[in-house]
Amino acid sequence: MRLKATRRSDPELYGLVEEELERQQNNIEMIASESTACEELLELSGCVFMNKTTEGYPGARFQAGSQVADKMERLGIERARALYGAEHANLQPYSGSAANYGVYAAVLQPGDCVLGMRLDHGGHLTHGSPANFMSKFYRFVSYGLNAETELIDYDELESLAREHRPKLIIAGGSAYPRLIDYERIADIAHSVGGLLMVDMAHISGLVAAKVIPSPVPHADFVTSSASKTLCGPRGGLILCKAAHAKALDRGVFPGSVSSIHLNVMAAKAWLFKHAGTEAFRSTMLQVVANARALADVLGQNGFRIVSGGTDNHIVLVDLRPKKITGKVFQDALETVGITVNKNMIPSDPEKPSVTSGVRIGATAVTQRGLREPEIERIAAIMTRVAASPEDRSTLESCKEEALSLISRFPLYPEVPLA
């Protein structure tokens, strides 16, 4: 946060950091994949562990001088296992995507079949999208949502599993606002001789706080990023059953990761302690309450909420009743100081660069202290913007209101900025 040395040595770059800090302070952040790192995470992400290069695992490193790094990694592993009730944890992946690749490297061979959720139905690029390079190595088959309920079509999933007998089934996604029946999907995977991997990157904070059900008891592997609802640094983690521990560790190193980002791992270790506190649980409970409040008010104001609501931090909005696209709405909201992201809705008729919907998240605003009354005001601003996305006077009025609202909730209220 303070960046005193950078301020002296590179004023130009320091100015950009200040500019970004000002943007975040004055912005209502509602991109579902974003959260705010606290002071401890900012400190640890830039700590002296950044100076140390090491590869391998505690007690079996490829570089000397790793004794302290061994202690830190073991501490983080034990905290992650305790937090999630997991039999084994690996903290070395650089991101949620890299965590997925680590599992692929552990259990798949080129040409193996993988069953994952369709991207336009809420899945993730790494779950089988042709745009992701993993699609060149494995045979991905996609399942989707029931057209009427917009919930996972478990019957279709089971039928596809019996037809294709995938080596791995992936559950979880980046734009699915409902709970998932992990036990049923695990039973399906195991019945065809496959394994279940749950990508809980978006919901790992809610799971850690025991606000929603955990996939850990049912899945062979659980992957996650450390940011999003977990509110941590930019990094990944993998949990798994003890029976898969050796294969997983080989899949991560040397299978898909080399030198470890020890500074980020130190931030993860702090995070896993913090995520077990009552303060964190209280925040996660409010995240869900805020998301549901937003979905309710937007629905009352004429927006169509995909699946009819939300069970987590995500509100997926179909904008077709408002006769605007996701790109138009995203850009108009950014003008007034509210950031969301355009997002495909199930079976979206628009192309991905335009979309018929937006994905809205409640994590970052909840961290800043906003509750249901403020969420209702934000929904009202969104409604006005949707009605006149190109009217300058409306956008200016909404911008003033949004700034007035968020200025009451400082981004870093107790941290000196210089």
N, C-alpha and C positions, 0 to 999 in steps of 0.2 A: 504493500500500500504506500509506504513512505517514499521509496525510490530516490533517496537523497543523492546517492552517487550518480545515478543515471541523470538526474536533474542537472548535475554539474557537467558530466562528460558528453551528454547527447541531448541538448535542449529540444531539438526537433522531435526525436522519438518520445521524450518525456511529455511533450505537448500532446502527442497523439494518445498517450495513456491517459492524460488528464481529460482529453476530449471524450474518450470512451467512458471514463468514470462519470463525467457529467451526463453523458447520454443515458447510462444506466440509472443514475440517480433520478433523472427527470422522466423516466420511461416506465410505463406499466407493462412489465414483462410477462407475457402469457404464451410463450412458445413452450410446448409441453416437454421438450427435451432439455430445458434450461432450469438451473437453480443458482443460488448465490453462495459462493464459497465464503466461509467465515474467516476471521483473522488467523486462527490456528492453521487452517488449510493453506492460506496464502503464505504463511511463514514456512511451513514444512515443505511446501512445493518448491521453495527456493533455498532450502537448507543445504548444509555442507555434504549431505549424502549425494548431492549432485556431482561431486568431485570424484566419486568412487565408481570404477568400472568393475563389474563382476558378472560371471555367468555360472549357470548351474544352480544347485540347491544348497541350503545350509549344511555345512559339514562336508560338502563335495564340490567346492568351487574350482574354477579353472584359473583364478587369479589369487595371489597372496594378499594379505591385508584385509580379509573379508570377515574377520571374527565379529566385529561390531555389527556389520550388515547381517550376519547370520542371526544374531540376537534379535535384531529389529524385524527381520522377516518371520522368524518363529513367533514373535509376539503378535504380529499382524495376522498370521495364520490362525493362531489359537483364538484370537478375538473374533475373527470371521466365523470360525467353526462354532464358537459359543453363541454368537449373535443369531445365526441361522439354524442352529442345531444340526450342522452338517458333519459328516464323517471325515471329509477331506476338503481342503481348500488350496487353491493355487492363485497367488496374487500377482503373478508376473505379466499377464497380458497388458498391452498398452492401451486397450480400449475394449468396449463391448464387442465390436466386430472382430477384433483380434482374439477375444475369448472364444467366439464361435469358431474361428479358424483353428484354434487349439484343440477343440473337441473333434472337429473334422479330421485333423491330423492324427488324433489318437485312435479313432475307431473306424475310419473309412478308407477304402481303397478306390483308386480311379475307376469310374464307371458304376460305383455303388448307387443304389436308389435312395433318395432322401425325400421325405414328404413334409412340405412346409406350407404355411398360409400364403395365399396370393397377396402380392404387394398391394393391389388396389382394394383388397378386403381388410387391410390392416397389418399385413406382414411386414418384413424388413428386407432390404436389398440382399442381405447375406443369407436369406432363407430360400433362395432359389430364383431370384430375378435374373433374366438373361443379361441384364446390364452389369451384373457382378461377375468377376472373373471366375468365381467358384463354379459357375454354371458350366464351365469348360471341362471340369474334372469329374463332376458327379452328375447323375441323372436325377434331376429334381422333378417331382410331381407336386402339383399344388392343390390344396383343398381350400374351401371358401366358406362363405356365410350362407345361411338360409335366406332366400330372397324376401320372405315375409317378415321374419323376426329380426334379421340382421345380426343374429347370433351365430356362433360356430355351428356348422352343420355336421354334427358328430356322426350321423348315419352315413353321410357322404365320405367323411374321413375314414370310417371303418371300412366302407366298401372299397375305397381306393387302396387302403392298406392291405386288404385281402387280395386285391387284384395284383398289386405291384410288389408286395412283401418288402417294404423298405428296410434298409439296415438301420435307419435313424428317422424318427419322427420329431419334428420341431413344433413346439407350442410357444405361444407368446408372440408379441408383435410390437409395432411402433404406433399403431393408431387403432387399437381395439379397446373400447371403454368399459368392457364388461368382465366379470369374473370368468375363469376358465376351469373346466372340470378336469383337473390334472389326473385324478385317479382313473377316470374313464379312458383318457388318452394313453396313460401308462399301460392299462390292461390291453388296449388295442395293439400298442407297439409290441408288448411282450408276447401276445398271442400269435403274432406272425414272425417271431424270432428276432425282433428289432429292439432298439433302445429308444428311450425318450430323453430329449434335451429340451429344457425350458429356457427360453431367452426372457429373463425377467428384468431386462435393463430399465424399462420404464416404470416398473412397480416395485423395485427392490427396497426402496425406503418404506413403502407401505407394508411390505412383507416383514421387514426387519422390526417394525413397530407393532406387528401383529394386528394391524388394522384390517387386512384382508388375508385370506388363506394362503399358506405357503406351498410352493411346489416341491420343496426339498424332500418331504417324506415319500413322494411318489416318483420323482424323476431320477434317472441315472446320472444326468448332468444338469446343472443349472448355471447359466452364464449371466453376466450382468456388466454394465458399466458402473462406475462409482459415482457418477454425477446423476443427473435427472432427479428422481424423488429421493435418492439416497443423499443428495446434497453434498457430494464430495468432490474430489479432484478428478481431472480427466484421466481415467484409467479403467482397467477392467479386472474382473475376477471370475473364477470358476469354482463351483462346489460340486462334489460328486460322492457317490457311494465308495466305500473303502475298497471294494472289489475292482474298481476302475482307477484307483489312485496312481498306480505305476504307469499304466497306459496313458493317463491324462498328463502326468508330469513329462513323459517323453514327447507327447504331442505338443506341449507348450515349448519345452526346451529339450532337445534342439529342434523339435519339429516345426515351430512357427515363430519363436522368439529367440533373440540372442541376448545382447547386453541388457541388464535390468535397469529400469528407471527407479533407482533406490529412493530418490527424493519424493517421488510420487507415492511409492510404496509406504514411506513413512507417514505421508498424509492419509493414506488408506488405513494404516494402523490406528491413527488417532480417530478416524471416522468410525471404525467399528466399535470403539468404546463409546463414542458419543451417541451412536444410533441405538444404543441400548438404554438410554436415559428416558425418564418420564417427560422431560422437556421435548425431546425429539418425538416421542409418541404423541404428545399433545399437538405438535405441529402437523404430524401426519393425519391425525383425526380431523383437524381443521382443513387440511388440503381436500379431503374427500367431501366434507361439508360444503366448502366453497365451490367445488366443481359441480356438486348437485344443485346448489343454489343458482349457479350460472346457467346450467342446463334448463332448470325450471323457468327462470325468468325469460331467457331467450325463446324457449318454447311458447311461453305465453305471449311473446311479442311477435309471433309469426314466423320464426325460424323453425326449420325441421331438424330435430336432434336425431342423429343416426342411432338406431336401436332403442330410441325413446328415452334415453337417459345415460347415466354413468355410474359405475361402481368404483372408479378409481380417480385419478387426477385429470383424465382426458375428457374433453367434450368435443365430439366430432359433429360438425354442423353442415347440413345440406343447405346451400344458399339458393337453390333453384326457385323456391317460393318467393324470394326477394328479387329474382330476375337479375342477379349479378353473379360474376364468377369469383372463384377463390382468389385469383390474382388481383382483381379490382378491389375486393374487400380488404385483402392484406395490405395493399399499397395505400388505400385510403386510411386505414387504421394507423399505419405507421406515420402518416402525415400528422395525425392528432396525438401521437405519443403512446400508442398501444401496439405492441408487436405480437402477432400470431403468425402461423404459416399456412399458406395455401396447401390443401391436401386433397387427394382423391377420396371420394366416397365410394362405397361398394358399387362395382360395375359402372364407374364414372364414364359418362359420354364425352367428357372433355379430355384433352391431352394433359399429361403430367405438368407441363409448364403453365397451364391455365387452371385446371381443376374446377369442380363444381362445389367444393367445400373448403372449410378451414378446420385446422386442428388447434384447439385451445387448451392450455394447461393452467393449473392453479398453484403449482408449487412455489414459484418465485414470489408471487404476490403474497402468498400465505406466510412465507418466511419474513416478509417485511411487516407483518401484523395485520393485514387486511382480513376482514371477516365478512359475514353475509351482507350487512348494510352497504359496505363499499363495493362488494361484488354486484349487488343490485344496481348501484350507480354506474358501474362499468357496463353492465348489460344495457342500461338505458342509453349510454353513449354509443355503444355498438349499434343499437337499433336506429338511432338518428343518422349515423354514418351510412348504414346500409340503405337508408331511404334516399340519401342525397350524397353519393360517394364522390361526386365531382363538383359539388357546390362549395365554393371557397368560404363563404360566410358561415355556413354550417360547420365546415371542418375547423375553421378558426375558433368558433365558439366551443366546439367539442375539445379542441386542444387546450383552451384555457381551463375548462372544467377538469380535464384529465390531469393537468399539471397541478391544479389546486388540490385535487384529491391525493395524488401520490406524494406531494411535498410534505404532507403530514406524517409520512412513514419513511424516515431516512434509510438509505441503503446500508450505511455503516454508522449507526448513531453514536458509537462509543470509540471509534477509531480515528486518530489524527490523520489527516490526509496529506500532510507534508512534514 
